C-alpha cells in the first residue's frame, strides 16, 4: 500500500488531501508512524522523531493514529488476495507476499494478476497500491518500491542479472545505513561490485550475512511464501512525552498497557505463561525482565501483579523512563497469524 496510514487519513479527511501530513505525534517524544507523499518531499520518513519532522516541514500536520481502522482495511485487502491464492504471507498491515504460480483464477501472468488486484483494491478502499512482480521474494520486494506510488515493476529472469548489477547497495532489502557505510569503505556501491567478491571474502567482511549477500546478488532466493507465520508473543508499548521518574507514575501508565495486552489475549483466546516488562530510559538504555508461570495467565490481576513485581524488583536499575512495554509469550496457541498485526495501544508521543 502507498503511504498506507497517511493515505487512509487523507481519504477520510478531505481537508488533508494534498497537504504534508504525518501520522503519529509531533511532540518532543513523538514519532512519525507514516508520512504522506507530500511530506516525504521534505525528507520526512517513518520512525523519524516528530520534532525533527517539524523542523524539516514547519507546516507539517500531525494526525493521531487509528490502528483499528487500518486493521479493518487491511482485512479487506487480505480478502481480495485470498480470491487469487491461499499462499499469502503478510509482512505488516500494508504489505504481503503472494505466490500466484498456481492461482484460483487460472491466470498465467503474475503481471496481469497484480494489475487486477491493484484495481480491486482501489475500487474497494479508494486507496492505491504498488506491486513488484518477479520469480522470487527478494526481487519482488525490491520491485514493489521502484515505481511507487500507484505503480508496478516487473523483473523477469532475463532482466534480473543486469538489474541487480546496476542496483545501488542502499536499495537492497536488508542493507541498512551501517552496512551500507561499511560496503562503501570497501568500495562496494552496486550489486555488481558485491558480485566480484567470493563467498569467503563476503563472509570475512560480513559474517553469516555475507552468504546472504552472495546469493541475492545472483538472484538466488528459494524461500517459499509462507502463510503460516508463527505469533510468538502479544504485547503493547507506549512512549511518553515527559520522563517518568516515580514508581507511582510508572504504575499508572503500566496498568492500561497491561489491560490492552490482556484484552487482546481474551479476544483471541490465546493466553501465555510468561510476562515481560520492557523499560527504555531517556539515554535509550533498555531493560527487559520476565516472569514465567506454570500455567497460562487468565486473570488481569495476575498479569498486572506480575508486571508491577518486575518493576519493583528492577527499581534500583531504573532512571528516568521514556517508554514502557508489556508482552506475554509462551502462548497456548502459537499458530498461524490471521493476517492482521496486533492492534497495539500505541502512542507515538502525547501532545
C-alpha positions, -999 to +999 in steps of 0.1 A: +000+000+000+012+035-007+018+056+025-009+035+040-018+051+073-014+086+059-034+078+028-062+064+049-063+097+069-063+118+037-091+096+023-113+100+054-105+137+059-107+155+025-092+187+041-059+169+045-056+159+008-026+174-010-011+185+023+020+172+041+008+151+070+023+127+094+005+100+114+019+100+149+030+126+174+047+159+169+058+165+205+093+162+219+089+124+222+066+119+192+075+096+164+063+096+128+045+063+121+038+072+084+042+103+062+022+113+032+040+117-001+036+155+002+056+152+035+082+129+021+093+156-003+107+174+027+127+143+037+102+131+063+102+093+069+086+068+092+103+063+126+116+099+125+113+119+157+083+143+155+104+174+164+128+166+136+100+162+111+086+196+122+120+212+117+121+199+081+085+210+074+071+236+098+036+234+083+035+196+087+001+184+100+002+156+127-027+132+128-034+107+156-032+071+146-063+049+142-050+013+142-084-003+144-093+014+111-061+004+095-066-031+106-101-033+092-089-020+058-060-045+058-085-073+063-105-061+033-073-062+012-064-096+025-098-109+014-090-097-021-057-115-020-074-148-010-096-147-041-064-154-061-043-176-038-041-191-004-004-186-003-004-151+013+024-141+037+015-108+054+046-088+064+026-060+081-008-043+078+001-028+045+023-054+027+023-091+018+039-117-004+016-137-028+026-168-046+004-169-077+022-196-096-009-218-092-038-193-087-075-197-083-083-176-114-062-197-138-044-165-150-010-174-163+006-140-158+017-126-125+017-091-140-020-094-150-029-106-116-010-077-099-028-052-121-062-068-114-056-069-076-044-032-076-076-022-095-098-041-070-080-026-040-087+009-054-123+001-061-128-014-026-108+010-004-103+041-026-066+036-018-037+029-042-012+001-040+020-007-058+033-041-068+065-059-075+063-090-097+092-114-100+103-150-097+114-148-060+106-129-028+138-108-027+133-094-062+095-089-058+102-069-026+127-046-043+105-042-073+075-032-052+093+000-041+106+011-075+075+027-091+057+040-060+032+054-057+005+036-076+029+017-098+041-017-108+075-031-117+082-065-133+116-082-131+119-112-153+146-139-152+162-123-182+163-089-166+175-099-132+212-100-137+215-065-153+190-051-128+210-064-098+244-055-112+233-018-115+212-016-083+228+007-056+235-013-025+212+011-005+183-003-025+190-039-014+163-050+010+181-057+043+210-034+038+208-007+064+228+025+069+256+009+089+261-020+065+259+005+035+287+026+051+309-005+056+303-015+020+313+019+008+345+017+027+352-015+009+345+002-025+311-016-029+285+006-044+263-017-066+252-053-067+278-058-094+305-047-070+294-072-044+293-099-071+330-095-076+337-108-041+338-145-033+317-162-007+347-165+016+355-128+012+320-117+019+319-140+050+351-124+062+337-089+059+301-095+069+299-128+088+270-151+082+250-124+063+278-124+038+265-157+024+231-140+020+247-112+000+265-137-022+232-153-031+209-123-036+232-105-060+229-137-081+191-136-078+191-168-057+163-168-032+145-201-026+123-190+003+087-201-001+058-178+005+047-189+040+011-183+050+017-199+084+039-174+102+040-180+139+030-155+166+054-157+195+041-130+217+014-105+223+024-070+235+019-033+236+042-004+245+039+034+249+064+063+246+058+093+268+062+130+262+075+136+297+100+114+316+086+091+343+106+092+374+085+078+402+071+043+409+036+057+410+039+074+377+051+042+360+024+021+377-003+045+365+010+041+329+016+004+331-019-006+341-037+005+309-009-011+288-014-043+307-051-041+302-046-038+264-025-069+263-049-089+284-079-078+264-063-090+232-054-123+248-090-127+258-103-117+224-082-143+207-084-168+235-047-171+233-031-168+267+006-171+276+027-182+305+055-156+305+050-119+313+077-095+302+083-058+312+102-036+288+117-003+301+136+022+280+154+051+297+160+086+283+195+076+273+179+047+253+193+021+276+168-007+277+159-033+303+136-063+299+126-085+328+103-116+326+084-139+349+070-173+339+041-193+354+034-230+353+001-223+336-014-196+313-022-162+327-060-160+326-067-132+350-059-095+346-050-091+382-023-118+379-008-102+348-008-067+364+007-080+397+035-098+378+043-066+358+044-045+389+066-070+407+090-069+378+091-031+380+097-032+418+124-058+415+142-037+388+138-004+405+174+000+415+185-001+379+159+024+366+165+061+359+142+085+340+119+064+317+107+074+283+090+041+272+072+012+289+060-020+273+043-052+284+042-085+265+031-121+271+049-151+254+048-189+256+013-187+241-010-216+243-018-212+206+014-204+188-004-207+154-010-190+121-012-152+121-046-141+108-031-115+085-036-086+108-010-072+131-018-070+168-037-037+172-015-022+198-024+007+221+005+026+206+010+063+214+036+080+192+040+108+217+015+126+238+007+161+229 
